[in-house]
Structures are given as C-alpha cells and as structure tokens.
C-alpha cells in the first residue's frame, strides 16, 4: 500500500546557476556615513537577513540583491541615517547588429 520501503533517489546536490553580479535583478546599497552609524547598518543587515534577502557587508556598505522598490523605500524610512542607492537593471537587450 505504501512505497516507503523502497529507496528514494533524490538528487540533493543541485548546481545553482551562476548569477551575474549586479545584472538582472534590482539591488539596494545602504551606506553608513561613518563608524558611528555602523550600528544602524548592522541593524539594517539583521532586518534584511530576517526577511530572507541575500545581502553582503563590505566595510560600511550593505549590498542587498533581489529587493523590490517598496521594501527599499521602507528600509530607507526605517534607517534614515543611512544613504540608500537603489539600482534597477535595464530591460533592453540588443541581440542584432
């Protein structure tokens, strides 16, 4: 009645496609003015990681990939001392010469 006794062949290792850096998805960069604002950057990083967005710290900058504009605006409102730079990739791709 049940097939639980047969071995299950599941491929647990799936290669993920290489993601191009900065191309193909919107990104947000939060930047601290100086070392005194680093605590705000750490708090912003904790919020972003809790929401499940991939992000990385680079000194006094926090780079977040795949974030939509509404959440980027909310993060800027939550952390007004941080400088925000939101980038959207272009949609136009020229394939013909």
N, C-alpha and C positions, 0 to 999 in steps of 0.2 A: 504494500500500500504506500509506503514512503520510500524515497530514494536516498535516505540519509546515510545508508551504509556504504554506498558507492563513493569512491574518491571523487572529490570535486576538483576539477582542473581550472583554476582561476589564475590568470596571469597578474600577480600583484605588482610587478615592476613594469610600469608603463612609461616609456620615454615621453617626456613633455617636449613639445616643440620649442625651439629656441626663440625667445622673444627679443625683438629688436628693441634697443634701448631708446626710449623717448619717442618712438614712432608707433602709430597705430592705436593708441589709446590716450585719453586725456590724463594729465598729470598735474599735481599741485606741489609746489615747493614752498615750505614755510621756513622763514629765515629769522633768526634772533638778531637783535641789534648788537648785543654784546654778551659777555659771560653772565651778567646779572639776569638776563632774560632766558637763560638756558633752562631754568626750572619750568618755565612756560612751555618750552619746546619739548621737554620730557613729558609733561602732562599731555600735550597735544599728541605726541607719539603713542602714549598709552591709550588715548581715546581712539586713535586710528587703528591700532593693533586690535583693540577690543571689538571694533566694528568689522574686522576681518579684511582690511585692505592691506595690500603689500606695500611696505614702506621701508626706507633705509635712512639711517643717520649719516651725515657727512659733516663732521665738525659742528658748526652752528646752523646747519640746514637739515631739514627733514623732507625727503622726496617721497611722494605718495603717488602710486600708479593706479589707473583704472577708476578714478573717482569722478563723480558727476558734479556739475556746476552747483547744484543746490546744496549738496553736502559741503562743497568747498566754501560756499558763502556762509554756511552755518559755522564751520570751523573758524573762519575769519572773524565772525561775530563773537564766538566763544573766547578767542585769543586775540584781542585787538592789538596787543603789543608786538605781535609777530608780523613780519612782512610776508604777504602771500603773492605768489605768482602762479596763475592758472594757465595751462597751455593745452590747446586742442589741436590735434594733427589735422592736416589738410585732407580733404576727401578726394581732390582731383589727382588722378594719376595718368600721366601721358604715356600711352603704350605704343603710339605710332610716331613715326618721324615725319 
